[in-house]
């Protein structure tokens, strides 16, 4: 099977993304680790509120994925000047969307959470978190456009530097504001939200300063700020719209999973939040290679090498397994080692072990599933990717509703839902790459 990239070339593109994603995951880790030492209620509430915010954020992230696909295609076609237009129209759209999402969340999230959260303590803590967290939308929505630019042009080392700055900022802000250090009041879960929003501001400022000083702005058409162009935005939305909708529904079902678990009790929710954060480490490693695959697939098609796509996908599956499976095995063999990072409560650690084992085993399926899914998106057929995702999410939602809400099984069994999701999305995406008409897609 034909390939155009060596494993070394894939690694050189992927490792800066890997480091940047792991650094971003450290933000969630520090939030959970700090709040795990405040109390189980705060730990559980941060899961509900954190995923609620992620539903909002992933709409913007979905738009940036579409923008990244277009930027990568123009980069592959060597039409560099058009990249600047795509970037700035994306920024305009993201700022407008951040304003709308902020107002909607600020006004309606307390009402929504009141209706769906069973525990009054969880509700109060989650509302306190979201009250401050939504301010970060103004910074994170714009920052993901910079991420799309650097990924699409394969200048991924910048993401590593940015993530280091962001993580360090988050650790400092959270430590000061959660526990009340250096004369500041101890704000608890609200301090975690403020700290994360401030870290996103620092991240955006870094991207702006780095781009102005280190990037050839003239080459990519970034040296002039164009007026708003509806025709360019329409072209972007033609690719991005389905990714945005897909991300919204994908994270909404993930939010539904946490809501269902919350009805099993505060302990089950706290366990799920810890396991989610451990899973995040493995998932970020996986997504580094899956994102690289999506970007390289788009570049290959743009350069006229569609025949190399299938071989490139298989390369990414192999290299992702090499990195993910040993790490998952380490977590499974020494569960207390990783769980101790997130909480110092022995009973909570013991309760989380079985869920951790189930979660680690799901990566046998998640690795190829995510690589193939990102490859489908990389072809530019985002509407097809959306359709495949929706079909899978219907099955996933039915499964979690049955085993959690109806049967009320142990939280460890609930994590088998990830196996169900990844198995079906893998089958659907593999069939599309094998038999679908994607080679001549123009975007």
C-alpha positions as CSV (number, residue, x, y, z in Angstrom):
1,X,0.0,0.0,0.0
2,X,1.4,3.4,-1.1
3,X,2.5,6.0,1.4
4,X,4.2,9.3,1.0
5,X,5.4,10.0,4.6
6,X,7.9,8.0,6.7
7,X,7.2,7.3,10.3
8,X,10.0,9.8,11.2
9,X,8.2,12.5,9.2
10,X,4.9,11.7,10.9
11,X,6.6,11.8,14.3
12,X,8.2,15.2,13.6
13,X,4.8,16.7,12.8
14,X,3.0,14.9,15.5
15,X,5.3,15.3,18.5
16,X,4.8,19.0,18.9
17,X,1.0,18.4,18.8
18,X,1.4,15.6,21.3
19,X,3.3,17.8,23.7
20,X,0.9,20.7,23.3
21,X,-2.2,18.5,23.8
22,X,-0.6,16.9,26.9
23,X,0.1,20.3,28.2
24,X,-3.5,21.3,27.7
25,X,-4.6,18.2,29.5
26,X,-2.5,19.3,32.4
27,X,-4.9,22.2,32.8
28,X,-7.7,19.7,33.5
29,X,-5.4,17.6,35.7
30,X,-4.4,20.6,37.9
31,X,-8.0,21.7,38.2
32,X,-9.1,18.1,39.3
33,X,-6.0,17.6,41.5
34,X,-6.6,20.8,43.4
35,X,-10.3,20.4,43.7
36,X,-9.8,16.8,44.7
37,X,-8.3,18.2,47.8
38,X,-11.2,20.6,48.5
39,X,-14.0,18.0,48.5
40,X,-16.0,15.3,46.6
41,X,-18.8,17.8,45.8
42,X,-16.4,20.2,44.2
43,X,-14.7,17.4,42.3
44,X,-18.0,16.1,41.0
45,X,-19.4,19.6,40.2
46,X,-16.3,20.5,38.2
47,X,-17.1,17.5,36.0
48,X,-20.7,18.6,35.2
49,X,-19.7,22.2,34.8
50,X,-16.5,21.5,32.9
51,X,-18.3,19.2,30.3
52,X,-21.1,21.8,30.0
53,X,-18.5,24.4,29.1
54,X,-16.8,22.0,26.8
55,X,-20.1,21.6,24.9
56,X,-20.0,25.3,24.2
57,X,-16.3,25.4,23.4
58,X,-16.5,22.4,21.0
59,X,-18.8,24.3,18.7
60,X,-16.0,26.9,18.2
61,X,-13.5,24.1,18.0
62,X,-15.5,22.4,15.3
63,X,-15.4,25.6,13.3
64,X,-11.6,25.7,13.7
65,X,-11.3,22.1,12.5
66,X,-13.1,23.0,9.3
67,X,-10.8,26.1,9.0
68,X,-7.8,23.9,9.5
69,X,-8.9,21.5,6.7
70,X,-9.2,24.5,4.3
71,X,-5.9,26.0,5.4
72,X,-4.2,22.6,5.0
73,X,-5.7,22.2,1.5
74,X,-4.5,25.7,0.5
75,X,-1.1,24.9,2.0
76,X,-0.9,21.7,0.0
77,X,-1.9,23.6,-3.2
78,X,0.7,26.3,-2.3
79,X,-1.9,29.0,-2.4
80,X,-0.5,30.6,0.7
81,X,-2.0,34.1,0.3
82,X,-5.5,32.7,0.6
83,X,-4.7,31.4,4.1
84,X,-4.7,34.9,5.6
85,X,-8.2,35.5,4.4
86,X,-9.4,32.2,5.8
87,X,-7.7,33.0,9.2
88,X,-9.2,36.5,9.6
89,X,-12.7,35.6,8.5
90,X,-12.5,32.8,11.0
91,X,-11.5,35.2,13.8
92,X,-14.4,37.5,13.0
93,X,-16.8,34.6,13.2
94,X,-15.4,33.2,16.4
95,X,-15.6,36.6,18.2
96,X,-19.2,36.9,17.2
97,X,-20.0,33.4,18.3
98,X,-18.2,33.9,21.6
99,X,-20.4,36.9,22.4
100,X,-23.6,34.9,21.6
101,X,-22.5,31.8,23.6
102,X,-21.4,34.0,26.5
103,X,-24.8,35.7,26.7
104,X,-26.8,32.5,26.3
105,X,-24.7,30.6,28.9
106,X,-24.6,33.5,31.4
107,X,-28.4,33.8,31.3
108,X,-29.6,30.3,30.9
109,X,-27.1,27.8,32.3
110,X,-28.3,28.2,35.9
111,X,-31.9,27.5,34.8
112,X,-30.8,24.5,32.7
113,X,-28.6,23.0,35.5
114,X,-31.4,23.5,38.1
115,X,-33.7,21.3,36.0
116,X,-31.2,18.5,35.3
117,X,-28.9,18.1,38.3
118,X,-30.3,16.0,41.2
119,X,-27.9,17.2,44.0
120,X,-28.4,20.7,45.3
121,X,-24.8,20.8,46.5
122,X,-23.6,19.8,43.0
123,X,-25.9,22.4,41.4
124,X,-24.6,25.3,43.6
125,X,-20.9,24.4,43.0
126,X,-21.4,23.9,39.2
127,X,-23.2,27.2,38.9
128,X,-20.4,29.0,40.8
129,X,-17.9,27.5,38.4
130,X,-19.7,28.4,35.2
131,X,-20.4,31.9,36.3
132,X,-16.7,32.7,35.8
133,X,-15.7,30.0,33.3
134,X,-17.8,31.4,30.4
135,X,-15.6,34.6,30.3
136,X,-12.9,32.4,28.9
137,X,-14.9,31.9,25.7
138,X,-13.7,35.3,24.4
139,X,-10.1,34.1,24.6
140,X,-10.4,30.4,23.7
141,X,-12.6,30.8,20.7
142,X,-10.0,33.1,19.0
143,X,-7.0,31.0,20.2
144,X,-8.3,27.9,18.3
145,X,-8.1,29.8,15.0
146,X,-4.3,30.3,15.7
147,X,-4.2,26.5,16.4
148,X,-5.9,25.9,13.0
149,X,-3.4,28.1,11.3
150,X,-0.3,26.4,12.8
151,X,-1.7,22.9,12.3
152,X,-2.8,23.5,8.7
153,X,0.6,24.9,7.8
154,X,2.3,22.1,9.7
155,X,4.2,24.6,12.0
156,X,3.3,22.6,15.1
157,X,6.2,23.4,17.4
158,X,4.5,26.7,18.2
159,X,1.6,24.8,19.8
160,X,4.1,23.3,22.3
161,X,5.4,26.6,23.4
162,X,1.9,28.0,23.8
163,X,0.8,25.1,25.8
164,X,3.7,25.3,28.2
165,X,2.9,29.0,28.8
166,X,-0.8,28.2,29.3
167,X,-0.2,25.3,31.7
168,X,2.2,27.3,33.9
169,X,-0.2,30.2,34.0
170,X,-3.1,27.9,34.9
171,X,-1.2,26.2,37.8
172,X,-0.1,29.5,39.2
173,X,-3.6,31.1,38.9
174,X,-5.4,28.1,40.3
175,X,-3.1,27.6,43.2
176,X,-3.5,31.2,44.2
177,X,-7.2,31.5,43.7
178,X,-8.5,28.1,44.8
179,X,-6.5,28.0,48.1
180,X,-6.2,31.7,48.7
181,X,-2.5,32.3,48.6
182,X,-0.5,35.6,48.6
183,X,-3.3,37.6,50.2
184,X,-6.0,36.5,47.8
185,X,-9.3,35.0,49.2
186,X,-9.8,31.2,48.9
187,X,-12.4,30.9,46.2
188,X,-12.5,27.1,45.8
189,X,-14.3,26.0,42.7
190,X,-14.9,29.6,41.5
191,X,-11.1,30.1,41.7
192,X,-10.5,27.2,39.4
193,X,-12.8,28.8,36.8
194,X,-11.2,32.2,37.0
195,X,-7.7,30.7,36.8
196,X,-8.6,28.7,33.7
197,X,-10.1,31.7,32.0
198,X,-7.0,33.8,32.8
199,X,-4.8,31.1,31.4
200,X,-6.7,31.2,28.2
201,X,-6.1,34.9,28.0
202,X,-2.4,34.4,28.4
203,X,-2.5,31.7,25.7
204,X,-4.2,34.1,23.2
205,X,-1.7,36.9,23.9
206,X,1.2,34.5,23.3
207,X,-0.2,33.4,20.0
208,X,-0.6,37.1,18.9
209,X,2.9,38.1,19.9
210,X,4.5,35.0,18.5
211,X,2.8,35.3,15.1
212,X,3.7,39.0,14.8
213,X,7.4,38.4,15.6
214,X,8.2,34.9,14.2
215,X,5.9,34.1,11.3
216,X,6.3,35.4,7.7
217,X,3.0,37.3,7.7
218,X,3.4,38.5,4.2
219,X,3.8,34.9,2.8
220,X,0.5,33.8,4.4
221,X,-1.5,37.0,3.8
222,X,-1.5,37.9,7.5
223,X,0.1,41.3,7.0
224,X,-3.2,43.0,6.1
225,X,-6.5,42.8,8.0
226,X,-9.2,42.3,5.4
227,X,-12.8,43.5,5.7
228,X,-15.5,41.0,6.5
229,X,-16.2,38.8,3.4
230,X,-19.4,36.8,3.5
231,X,-18.4,34.7,0.5
232,X,-15.2,33.4,2.2
233,X,-17.1,32.7,5.5
234,X,-19.8,30.8,3.5
235,X,-17.1,28.6,2.0
236,X,-15.6,28.0,5.4
237,X,-19.0,27.2,6.9
238,X,-19.7,24.8,4.0
239,X,-16.9,22.7,5.5
240,X,-17.1,23.7,9.2
241,X,-20.8,23.6,9.8
242,X,-21.1,19.9,9.9
243,X,-18.0,19.6,12.1
244,X,-19.6,22.2,14.5
245,X,-22.9,20.3,14.7
246,X,-21.0,17.0,15.1
247,X,-18.9,18.3,17.9
248,X,-21.9,19.8,19.7
249,X,-23.9,16.6,19.6
250,X,-20.8,14.5,20.5
251,X,-20.1,16.6,23.6
252,X,-23.8,16.8,24.4
253,X,-24.0,13.0,24.7
254,X,-20.8,13.1,26.8
255,X,-22.6,15.6,29.1
256,X,-25.6,13.3,29.1
257,X,-23.3,10.5,30.3
258,X,-22.2,12.6,33.3
259,X,-25.8,13.7,34.1
260,X,-26.8,10.0,34.2
261,X,-23.9,9.1,36.4
262,X,-24.7,12.0,38.7
263,X,-28.0,10.3,39.4
264,X,-26.1,7.3,40.7
265,X,-24.7,9.5,43.5
266,X,-22.0,12.1,44.3
267,X,-19.3,9.3,44.8
268,X,-20.0,7.8,41.3
269,X,-19.7,11.3,39.7
270,X,-16.5,12.0,41.5
271,X,-15.1,8.6,40.3
272,X,-16.2,9.4,36.8
273,X,-14.5,12.8,36.8
274,X,-11.2,11.3,38.0
275,X,-11.3,8.5,35.3
276,X,-12.2,11.1,32.7
277,X,-9.1,13.0,33.5
278,X,-6.9,9.9,33.4
279,X,-8.5,9.0,30.1
280,X,-7.7,12.5,28.9
281,X,-4.0,11.7,29.0
282,X,-4.4,8.7,26.7
283,X,-6.8,10.5,24.5
284,X,-4.5,13.5,24.0
285,X,-1.7,11.1,22.9
286,X,-4.1,9.5,20.5
287,X,-5.5,12.8,19.1
288,X,-2.0,14.0,18.4
289,X,-1.6,11.3,15.8
290,X,-5.3,11.4,14.7
291,X,-5.1,15.2,14.1
292,X,-1.8,14.8,12.2
293,X,-3.5,12.1,10.0
294,X,-6.4,14.4,9.2
295,X,-4.1,17.3,8.3
296,X,-1.8,15.1,6.2
297,X,-4.8,13.5,4.4
298,X,-6.0,17.0,3.4
299,X,-2.5,17.9,2.2
300,X,-2.1,14.7,0.2
301,X,-5.4,15.3,-1.6
302,X,-4.5,18.9,-2.2
303,X,-1.2,17.8,-3.7
304,X,-2.9,15.1,-5.9
305,X,-1.7,12.1,-4.0
306,X,-5.1,10.5,-3.1
307,X,-3.7,7.0,-3.7
308,X,-1.4,7.4,-0.6
309,X,-4.3,8.2,1.8
310,X,-5.2,4.6,2.9
311,X,-1.5,3.7,3.6
312,X,-1.0,6.9,5.5
313,X,-4.0,6.1,7.7
314,X,-2.7,2.7,8.6
315,X,0.7,4.2,9.5
316,X,-1.0,6.5,12.0
317,X,-2.9,3.7,13.5
318,X,0.3,1.7,14.1
319,X,2.3,4.6,15.6
320,X,-0.6,5.6,17.8
321,X,-0.9,2.1,19.2
322,X,2.9,2.1,19.9
323,X,2.4,5.1,22.2
324,X,-1.0,4.6,23.7
325,X,-1.1,0.9,24.7
326,X,2.0,0.9,26.9
327,X,0.7,3.9,28.7
328,X,-2.7,2.3,29.2
329,X,-1.1,-0.8,30.5
330,X,1.0,1.2,33.0
331,X,-2.2,2.9,34.3
332,X,-3.9,-0.5,34.6
333,X,-1.1,-2.2,36.4
334,X,-0.4,0.7,38.9
335,X,-3.8,2.3,39.3
336,X,-3.2,3.9,42.7
337,X,-0.1,5.6,41.3
338,X,-2.2,7.6,38.8
339,X,-5.3,8.0,40.9
340,X,-3.3,9.4,43.8
341,X,-2.5,12.5,41.6
342,X,-6.2,13.4,41.6
343,X,-7.4,12.7,45.1
344,X,-5.9,11.9,48.5
345,X,-9.1,10.2,49.7
346,X,-8.3,6.4,50.0
347,X,-12.0,5.3,49.6
348,X,-12.3,7.3,46.5
349,X,-9.2,5.8,45.0
350,X,-10.4,2.3,45.7
351,X,-13.8,3.1,44.2
352,X,-12.2,4.3,40.9
353,X,-9.9,1.3,40.2
354,X,-12.4,-0.9,38.3
355,X,-13.6,2.0,36.2
356,X,-10.0,2.8,35.4
357,X,-9.4,-0.8,34.2
358,X,-12.4,-0.7,31.9
359,X,-11.4,2.7,30.5
360,X,-7.9,1.6,29.7
361,X,-9.2,-1.4,27.7
362,X,-11.4,0.8,25.5
363,X,-8.3,2.2,23.8
364,X,-7.9,-1.0,21.9
365,X,-10.9,0.3,19.9
366,X,-10.6,4.1,20.3
367,X,-7.1,4.3,18.6
368,X,-8.2,3.1,15.1
369,X,-11.6,4.7,15.5
370,X,-10.3,8.2,16.0
371,X,-7.6,8.0,13.4
372,X,-10.1,6.8,10.8
373,X,-12.6,9.5,11.8
374,X,-10.1,12.3,11.6
375,X,-9.1,10.9,8.2
376,X,-12.7,11.1,7.0
377,X,-12.9,14.8,8.1
378,X,-9.5,15.4,6.4
379,X,-11.0,14.5,3.1
380,X,-13.2,17.6,3.3
381,X,-16.4,15.5,3.5
382,X,-17.4,16.9,6.8
383,X,-21.1,16.3,6.1
384,X,-20.4,12.6,5.7
385,X,-18.3,12.6,8.9
386,X,-21.3,14.3,10.7
387,X,-23.7,11.6,9.4
388,X,-21.4,8.8,10.6
389,X,-21.0,10.4,14.0
390,X,-24.8,11.0,14.4
391,X,-25.5,7.3,13.6
392,X,-23.0,6.2,16.2
393,X,-24.3,8.7,18.8
394,X,-27.8,7.4,18.5
395,X,-26.5,3.9,19.4
396,X,-24.3,5.3,22.2
397,X,-27.2,7.3,23.7
398,X,-29.5,4.3,23.7
399,X,-26.8,2.2,25.3
400,X,-26.0,4.6,28.2
401,X,-29.7,5.3,28.8
402,X,-30.3,1.6,29.2
403,X,-27.3,0.6,31.4
404,X,-27.2,3.7,33.6
405,X,-30.6,5.3,33.8
406,X,-32.7,2.1,33.6
407,X,-30.5,-0.7,35.0
408,X,-28.4,1.6,37.2
409,X,-25.4,-0.6,36.9
410,X,-22.0,0.0,38.6
411,X,-20.1,3.0,37.3
412,X,-17.3,0.7,36.0
413,X,-19.8,-1.0,33.7
414,X,-21.0,2.4,32.5
415,X,-17.5,3.0,31.0
416,X,-18.1,0.1,28.5
417,X,-20.1,2.7,26.5
418,X,-16.8,4.0,25.1
419,X,-16.2,0.5,23.5
420,X,-19.7,0.6,21.9
421,X,-19.1,4.1,20.5
422,X,-15.6,3.4,19.1
423,X,-16.5,0.1,17.6
424,X,-19.4,1.5,15.5
425,X,-17.6,4.7,14.4
426,X,-14.6,2.6,13.4
427,X,-16.8,0.3,11.2
428,X,-18.6,3.2,9.6
429,X,-15.4,5.2,8.8
430,X,-13.5,2.2,7.6
431,X,-16.3,1.4,5.1
432,X,-16.3,5.0,3.9
433,X,-12.6,5.2,3.3
434,X,-12.7,1.8,1.6
435,X,-15.7,2.3,-0.6
436,X,-16.7,6.0,-0.5
437,X,-16.3,8.7,-3.2
438,X,-14.0,11.1,-1.5
439,X,-10.9,11.3,-3.8
440,X,-12.1,14.2,-6.0
441,X,-13.7,16.3,-3.3
442,X,-13.1,20.1,-3.9
443,X,-13.2,22.5,-1.0
